[in-house]
Amino acid sequence: MISIGVFEKILPALLQGLGITVQLTIYSAILAFFVSFLIGFGRLSRFYPIRVVCSVFVVVFRGTSLLVQLFWLYFVLPQLGIWLPADLAGLLALGLNAGAYGSEIVRSSILAIPKGQIEAAIALNMTPGQRMRSVILPQAFRIMLPSFGNLLIELLKGTSLVSLITISDMTFQATTLRTNMNQHTPEIFGLLLILYFLVAYPLTLGVRWLERRLSTGRS
């Protein structure tokens, strides 16, 4: 069992890192959300050059490791004359990586809408913008939501990698504590595991609640 004295030494440092982990998750999720829709719409564009650029973005960020992307932004770009603070490099890597996956969710959800409904909207003389806002997106968003929820949890877990570029998140704090308190490694990483779960579980419940809320009144 973990002693009170050890607990009092470990918990404050992990809670300090928790704040950074939560902030990084929120900011990168916002970036990923916008990137998902921007690239998702781009891949559905009728303009070939836009589709190509967006497809290349998705292939690059889905086809390479998030860790390597972090290292490129933080260690390689300075060699090319572009310096990014660690927190910005972490935010960009997480947001762009998750956005690449999210764009596929957006694209496939929009394509899943029955063509009959789109044809009916055209028959009602709706403009493309009106069709997207009033007919396609409300239905597509309900399809996207479970996958976006899973992506958000993966994004939270991915934040642990930013410790490798000196961001003092929970994982960074845990590894630092382990260096100074090696004999208490099980307690340190046990608490770390619990804290990640305590953040992830409410996110899961929140997404499920939103799914039920959006499904109210639908058969």
N, C-alpha and C positions, 0 to 999 in steps of 0.2 A: 504493500500500500504506500502511496505517496504521502510523505510527511507534510505537515502544515508549513514548516520552514521552507522546504523545497518548493512547495506550491506557491508560496508568497514571492519567491525569487523568479519563478518561471512565468507566472501568469501576467504580471504587468508588462513584461517585454513582448509577450505574444499578443496582448491586447493592443499594444502600441502598433504592432505590425498589422493587426486586424483592421484598424482604421484605414491604413494604406491599401490593404487588399480590397476592402469594400469600395473605397473611392476609385481605385483602378478598374474594378469590375463595372461600376456604374458608368464611368466616363467611356471606357472602351465599348460597353454595350450600346451606348448612345451612338458612338461613331459607327459601330458595326450595323446598327439599325439603318442609318442613312445610307451607308455603303451598300447594304443588301438591296435596298429599293433602287438606288441609282444604277448599280450594275445589273440588277435583275431586269429593270425596264430597258436598260441599254441592250441587253441580249435579245430582247423582243423587238428592238427597233427595226423599222423598215429600211434604215440606212445601213448598208453593208459595212462601211468603215467603223461605225459605232459598234456594230455587233462584233467585229474582229477585235477591236481594242478591249472591249469588255470580256470577250472570251479568253484573250491572252492573260488578262488580269486574273481571271478565275483559275486558269490552268497553272499559272505561276504560284499563286498563293495556296492553292489546294495541293499542288504537286511537290511542294517543298516543306521542310520541317519548320514549325513555329520557332523552335530554338535557333535554327540557322538564320531565320529572318530577324530574330532579335539580335544575333551577333552581327549580321550585316548592318543593321541600322545603328548599332552602338559602337562596334569596333571597326568595321570596314569603311563606312561613309566618312569618318574623320580622315582616313588616309586619302580620300578623294576630295578633301577640302570642305566637307559638309559635316558640321558637328551638331549633334543632337543631345540634349540633356537625357539622362537615363530614364526619367519618368515619361518624357515625350516619346522616346524610342520604344518603351514598353507599351505605352498607350497605342501608338501607331501599329506596332506589330500585332498586338492582340485584336485591335479593332479591324484592321485590314484583313487579317487572317479569318476572323469570324465572319466578316462581311462577305468574303468570297464564298464561304459555305452558305451563308444566309441568302445570297443572291440566287442560288440554285433553288432554295426553298420558295422564294418569291416567284421565280420564273415558272417552276413546275405547278405552283398553286394557281397562278393565273391561267395557265394552260389547261388546268383541270376543270375550269368552269365550262358547263355545257354550251356548245355553240348555239343551241337553240335560243338561249337567253340573250346572247349577244345579238343574234339576228332579230329577236323581238325588240331589243333596244334600238337597233338600226331602223326597224319599221316604225318606231315611235319618233323617228327623226332626231334622236339624240346625237350630239357631237361626240367624237372620240373621248374627249375629256369627261363629258357627262356619263358616258358608258362606263368609263373606268371608275369614276367616283361613286356612282349610284348603283351600278349593277355588279361590276366585276370585283372591285376591291372589298366591299363588305363581305362577300361570300369567300373570296380568296383568303382574307385575313383569318377567318375561322379555320381554314385548312392549314394555314401557316403556323397557327399558335402552338400546337404541341411540339412541332419541330423547333420553333424558336425557343420554347422552354428548355428543350434538351440542349440547344446551342448555348443558352445562357449558363447552364450548369457547367458545360464544357469550358466556357470562357472563364468562369470562376476558378475552375481547377487549373486552367492554363496560366493563371496569374502567378502560380508558384514558380514558373520558369524565370520571372523577372528578377528573382533573387540572384541569378547568375550574372546580371548586369548591374549589381550593387544597389538595387532598390530594396529598401528595408521593409519588405512585406512580412507576413507571418512566417513564411518558409525561411527567409533570410534571418529573422530573429531566432528561429529554432536552431538553425545551423550554427549561429553565433553562440547561443547558449550551450549547444552540444560541445563546442570547442573548449568552453570554460568549465563545463560540468559533465564531462564525458560519462561519469558513473551514473548519471541520471538520464541517459539517452531514452530509455523506454517511457519515462514520465514526460519528457519534453515532447516527443513525437506522438505520444498518446494524447496529450492535450491539444497538440496541433491537429490531429485527426478529428477530435471532438469539435474544435472550433470551426473547421471547414464544414463539417456536417451541420452545425448549428446555423451557418450562413446558407448552405445549399438547400436545406429542408424547407425553410419558409419560402424560398424562391419557387420550389416545386409546388407547394401548397397554393401560392399566389397564382401561378399559371393555371393550375387546375380550377381554382375559383373563377378565374377569368374565362376559361373555357365553358364552365357551366353557365356563367352569366350571359355569354354571347349565344349560348344554345337555348336559352329560355324561350319557350314558345315555339320551338321548332321540333318537328317530329323526328 
